[in-house]
């Protein structure tokens, strides 16, 4: 089983991409909706919550962990690897690789939550691959609440996006990383405001491709015990709290819904 | 000691009012910043967190509990009273009373988080006092993140407030309850958008007055053991998580800062 967790519902964009690329692998998704959002919290608290989420998924039978949340990806992968000794995937590395690959001028913008941008995780990863790259991060803390309200095409949302992207536009970036799983649903508006010459990189998509490649490789080895193909359990979604609004956002992302189950961590 | 808790930093507006009205009583404040916000969460989760907060304050020596959070006030007071057998104050009742008192036409609007509005707590309280009153609630979920970003006078904030208040304006309310402790810092903008003829009621202020009256009464009785006047411990603020942004918001509300201490619940 692939265990995927996120601070809330946004990580379902990773699930959606995984289900398209690797439809035969069952997924356990945990959305920590009782403690969402992580993006405004401290590193210490984010690591604590991430370890609890991973522990739950491992107990439910997950054999690899995918951190679908950019904020948690920016600070928790090492702690999870150390604690559980399992393969851990996250969204920052794949997003950084994809951006370096498509950028011609190596002038790359990153938008994300405050915690993700403050961590400089994208910047560090990009400069490990391409030391000459210029990386410009801008926190966009209001975009998650706007998506969760379903304000996807309101003029206020357009104005706020324009305001957030203004400094990046002036810095003449040619590539922009959508460094939060909530942002792909605002892709069209973001593209319009940043301009059609800037390439958008979706970290959720890039992460799913990385997991897909790993599964294909490990599936080719004999003695692969990561997944027992004979047992085909169903994909399941767990959330730590439920409201009508969470269900609406989940339907917005995942057109073909998976039943949700509430759990106490 | 007066124990005050809130989902985050917003409840410091109640602390500020209490310190002005009852300066000789020390306050223990707990802001549950690690799990903030409550306003988008379910009743079940809000009650669970509220009980943990109250338990912490009681262990620290609180002899009365003040729920400074509207969302928690809308669903948790009974559970706390039952569990701890202490006097429990909240913000909804005092806000409702103050609104009924000032409203001439008994056409009262309420703005708050989604959880507060869905609970219909203000509506029920107002109609217990004044059965003929018309109460109109509108959730304003984006105002908390806007305040937490410090976007107090940006045009986007003005537009969003105008959009939220539009239906209430059409309903010709004469009184508007600020049903969330974050909203008083947006008072001027809200007044401008709803019109000068509508009276704004600040629940934080009304709740502090209620607590003040109780303290004055219980202080007049002989054998009052609620507060030992010989011991004068200092007021203290506890938070469950800290970031630069939380500290900024705290300074915005509480001009004369109290040192903060981080705790694990």
Interface residues (C-beta under 8 A of the other chain):
Chain A: X33 X34 X35 X36 X40 X41 X42 X44 X45 X114 X115 X141 X142 X145 X146 X148 X149 X151 X155 X156 X159 X160 X163 X240 X241 X242 X243 X245
Chain B: X33 X34 X35 X36 X40 X41 X42 X44 X45 X114 X115 X141 X142 X145 X146 X148 X149 X151 X155 X156 X159 X160 X163 X240 X241 X242 X243 X245
